[in-house]
Every structure is written in C-alpha cells, then in structure tokens.
Amino acid sequence: MRCGIVGAMKAVIVPEPGDASALTLSEVERPSPGPGEVLVRTVAAGVNRADILQRQGHYPPPKGITDILGLEASGIVEEVGEGCERWRPGDEVVALLAGGGYAEYFVAPEGQLIAPPPGVDMVTAAGVLEVAATVVSNLEVTDLKAGETFLVHGGAGGIGTFATQYAKALGATVAATAGSEAKLQHCRDHGADIALDYHDDWVAALKDATGGRGADVILDIIGAKYLEANVKAMNRRGRMTVIGLQGGVKGTLNVGLLLSKQGTITATSLRFRPDEEKAEICAQVERKVWPLIRSKQIQPSPETRIPFDEVRRAHELLESGDNVGKIILEF
C-alpha cells in the first residue's frame, strides 16, 4: 500500500503466478487511509478479465499500488484520511480501484468513490462502476454519435451488456458478437440490433446488415486476434479502441486498408491513468450513467454471486467462457 498499515484482514493474494489454484486466501495487514484517501469495508467486489491477467503474471499493478487483485468494489466507509470532504464513516460507496478489491478492506482516493447507482443493491453495485467507467471513457474517446453503428465484442459479458445499453441510449445502432444462441439472445434482449455469431463470418454479416458500411465505432476486448477483421469491419473514418487482450498482444495490421478507410485505432487502460483522470471519469459516470439506471434505460448485467472464499471458482467460471454478465465476489 502507499500508506501505513494497522490491524489485520483477509485478502486474496497470489504468491506465484499461475492458474486459479494460485489464488490464496490469507491474513494480511489492513491498510489505513493517507491524506485524501478513504478506508472502506468491502461488501462485494467485481471479477474482471484484468484480474485473470494479473494472476497469470501478465498485468502487474502500477508502482506503489497493492498487489491484491480487484479493480472495483462496493462497501461502507470505515475511516477517512486528512482532507477528505465528501465522505463520512457509514456512507455507502462504490469504488474504481487500481487494485485491492479482493480484501475485507480497501483504500481508495476520495475522487474514485461515488454513491451507488440509484435503486441498485450493494452487491450488484460492485460490478457496475468499472464497466461503466470503461465504456463511458472509451466512447468519449471514439466520439460515438447518434445514428452511427457501434460494434462491441463479447456482447454477453459485463462490458458488452453495459456498452450495448449505453450506446443505444446515445442513439446508436448496436451490433454485438457472441458465441452461442443463448448469448446472442442475451445481446438482443439488452438492445443489440445486430447479433453476430463470432464462429461465422461476422464481418460479412455486419456488412450485410449495414448496407455495406460496417461499424463507425468498435469497442474491442479481444486484441490481436481480431485486429485485421476489425479493420475490415470499419466504415469510412471508423474508430476502434482496444481495451482487452484476450486474443493476444501481437497481430497483423493492413496499414493500407486502414489508410484507405481513414480509420483510427487507439488502445486504453483505466488502471494506469492518473488519479485525477479517474476521478473525472467517476464523476462522469455519476452524472451521465446513474440517471439512465434510475430511468431503467440501462439495467445492470445479469450476475453470478460467489462467496469471497470461493474466489478460485469465480476465476474458473470467467475463464470457461460459460458465464453471462458479471461475476461478483460477495463478502
């Protein structure tokens, strides 16, 4: 931690990188908040692909951040550090974290805590903020406009389910990829206008469905494996942002095709942004997304709740590809 430590707590640690069996429930020293920080007693924590990458040794935390896994959580404020103004002990919060969510307590900068979404219980709320922050920030980067076509890969996952609904709220036509009829139906049920089976020629199917235009904006969780196909799927002046690497880190890019389409490719990560940027993104989520949840234009993803001490099962389920929606560790 970046600050002093007192007391003890249970947390998930990874003594050596590996498969899900590397996850170990251990007693560690409890953090205390420094200036501008808040100590929170955890109610629940979201499970994300990035957690798997970190467990495998491929995604270490930023310098000075705890190596305890967990990028989003909900909880009750326990203690506030010097200079904190918004929060008081007993307040309910959700947190965007650089690490530390898989523990009974975590510390976060004050600006990376916001009130839970309206009408959403604290366990469900644990799986909303990181997803919302990722989608909102990236659709701002790609400047998705009403009337454009938006393509999201992994449409039945937490990111895909939220992105579909948020893009629809912005007035876009939404295409989503998934790998089974049940997951394709999930995409349709959550607003996808075009549901594409990734086992088929989804680029051709997307072009057919859009009169040959393709996607104006692509949100990609796959990475290298889909790089060429994504460029083919772009409309003229299409924009793609890569936010995940499930399909590897090195791919082939047809620069000539990208040039002919005047396309743009970006890649982003929330985890390594400065605290000030993350605080602004959290404020945007509270300002833009929470009203959409209140009005039920966006509903939280279906979820699988797993007890904290069964964290290995949570990771195995996420890696299996069988899960729909979010996986949440419940404390």
N, C-alpha and C positions, 0 to 999 in steps of 0.2 A: 504494500500500500504506500501511498505517498505521504501518509500521516502516521501519528503514533498509534499504538495498539494496546487495548486493555481487555481483560476478561477472555472468554473463550466462546466458540460457536462451532457448529457442524458445517462443513463445506465439502464440496466435491473437488478433489484435486486429481492431477494426472502425473504421478511420479515419473513415468516414462511414456512417451508417445506410443500409440497403438490402437487396437480395435476397442470396442465398447468395454471390454474387460479391464481396460486401463483406467477407467473411471473408479475412483476410490473415495468412499465417504470417510472423512477424517475429522478430528477435532483440531481446530486452528485458533489462533488468537483473533479476537474480534477487533475490527477497526474502530477508530474514533474519528469524528469529523474535524478537519482542519478549517481554517478560515474560508468562508464561502461554501462550505460543504455541509451535507446533511447525512446523518446516520438513519437508516431505515430498517425496520424489522420486516423481513420478507414474508409475504403472503403466498406468492406464486412467481414462477419465472418461465418465460418463453424459451422454447428449444428451437435453435436455428441451424442451418447448414454450416454457418461460420463456426459454431461450437464443435462440429464434427471435424472440420479442417484444423482447428486449434488442437483438439485431442490427438489428431494424427501427426501433429508437429509441423503443419504447413501454414499456420496463421497465428504467429505469436502476438501477444498484446503489445500496444505501444509502450515505449520506455517509461518506466515509473508506475505502470498500472499493474494491479494484482494479476497473477496468472490463473486465478479461479475463473472458470468459464461463466458465461452468461451475459448477454448483451441487452436484455430487457427484463424488467420485473415490476411487480406491484408490492406495496407494503404500507406500513404505518410508520410515520415519522417518530423516531425514538429520541433523537437529540440533534440540535442544530449548532453549527460552528459559528464563530465570531463573524459578524457582518451579514448574516442571513436575515432577510426581511420578510419573505413571503410565507415561510413555513413555520409551524409550531408543533411541538410534540402532540401526537394523537391525530394529526392530519393524514388523510388517505392520499396516496400518490402513486403514479406510475413513473418509471424511470427509463431513460435511454442511457445505456452504460457502455463503457469501453471494456468492461469485464467485472466479474464479481457477483453476478446474479444467482449462481448456484450455491447459495450460502444462506444461513439463517439471518444474517445481517449484511448490508452492503452500504458503502458510502458513495455519494454522487454529488457533483457540483449542483448548487441550488437551481441553476438555469436548466438543468437536464431532468428536472422533475416537473410534472404538471398534474393537475387534478385528473382523476379517472374519467373516461368518457361518460356522458350522462346516461343513466339507466342501465349501465353495464356493471355486473358484479366484479369484485376484486380479482377473482381467479381468471375470468375471461379477459379482464382488462390487462393482465400481464402479457398477453400475446398480441396486443394492438399497437403499441407505440412504435416499436422498432420497424414493423411492417409499414405503418402509416408514414413514419419519417423517411423511410427509404423511398417509397413511391412518390410522396409529395415532392421531395427534393429532386428526384430524378426527372419527374415530369415537368418540373420547372426548368431544369437544365435543357431538356429537349423541346420545351415550349409547345406542348401539345395544345392544339386549338380545337374548338367546336367544329364539327364537320369533317375532321381528319379521321383516318383509320389508324388504330392503335393495336399493336400485336404484343401480347405478353406470353412468354414461355412458362411452362409449369402452372397452367391456369387453375389447377385444382389445389395448389398449395396455399400457404398463408399469404405470400406476396401476390400470387396470381389472383386469388379470390378478392383481395382488397383492391388491387390495381384495376381489375375489371370494373368494380363498382365505382371507383373514384373516376376513372376515365369516362364512364357513362355519365356521371354527374357533371363532368366538364363538357359533355355534348359530343363525345367521340363515338365512332363506330368501333366496336371491340372485337378482335379476333384473339382466340386463346388456343394454345396447344395442350394436349394431354394424351395419355397412353392407353386408356380403356374407355369403354362406352359409359361406364358409371361415372368416370371422371369427366368425360365430355359432357354428360348430362349435368353434372355439378357446375361446369362452366356456363352452360346455358341457363341454368336456374339462377345464377348470380349475375346474369345480364349479358353474357357474351352473345354477340350477333352471329359470329362465325366460330364454330368449334372444329378444330383441326386435329386429326389423329397423327401424332408425330411418327408413327410407323409407316405412314403412307407418304406420298409426295406432297407435303404440306405447302411447299412454295407454290406449286402449280394450283393446288386447291385454293390458296389465298388469292392468287392472281385471278382465277375464275370467278371467285366470289366478289371481287372488287373491280370487275371490268378491265382487268389487266394492269391496274395501277399498283397494287401491292400496299405496303404499310408506310404511312408517313412517319410513325414513331414506333420503335421496337424497344421493349424492356427485356433484356436477356439475362437469364440466370445460368445459362449453360456454358458460355465462353467459347473456347477454341473450336469445339466440335461443330458449332453452328455458325462459325464466322462467315464462311463462303455462302451458305444458304441464306443467312440473314441479309447479306448484301444483295443477293438475287431477289429477295423478297421486298426490298426497299422500293418505294415510289421515288420519283424525281425529287431531289432535295430532301430525301429521307434522313431521319436522325435516329441513331441507335445508341443506347447506353448499356454497357456491360456491368452487371452488379454481382455476378457469381461465376464460379469456375468449375461447375460440376462436370463439364465436358473437357477439362484440361486447360492448360495455360499457353500452349503453342499451337497456332493454326496457320493456314494459308490464306492470304488476302489478295484478291484480284484487284489491285490498285486501279487498273484501267477501267474496270466495271464501276468501282466506287467513283472514280473521276467522271465517267460518263453520266452518272446519276447525280453528280454534285452532292454526294452523300457525306454525312458526318458520323464518326464513331467516337464515343467517349467511354471512359470507364471511371467508376466512382466507388468509394468506400466511406461509409459513415464513420467507422470506428477511428480512423486516423485524422479526422477533421479536428481543428482547434475547438476547445470548449465553447468559445463564443459563437462559432458557426452552428454547433449542435444545439446550443440554447436557442438560437434564432429559428432553427428548423422545428424544435419542440414547440415554440410559440406559434409557428405557422400551423402545425398540426392542431393545436388547441383552437386556433382561430378559424381554420378552414374545414377541418375534418369533424371535430366534435359536433358542430351544428348539423352536419349531414348524418351523423349517427343518431342524434336526437330526433331528426325528422324521418329516420329509418330509410333514407336513400342509400346509406351504407349500413350493413349489418356485419358484426364480427364473424370471422370464419367459423365453420364447424370446428369443434376441438376435441382432442383426446386428452383427458386429465390423467396424469400418472403420479403416484406418490413420489416425493423427493428422493426417498431411499431406494427407489427402483429406477434410478437415472439410466442405468445401463439398458434397461428395456426401452426407455424413451429414445435413446440413440439408435438402438437396433431397429425400432419401428420406423424412424425417419429415414434411415439408410435403406430400408427394404423397398421404399417407394410405394408401399401399400396405403400409407396414410393419406387422408383427405383433410385439408385445412391445417390447423395449428396443433402442436403438441405442447402441453403445459405441465410443468412440474408443480405439484401442489404441496405446500408446507403445512 
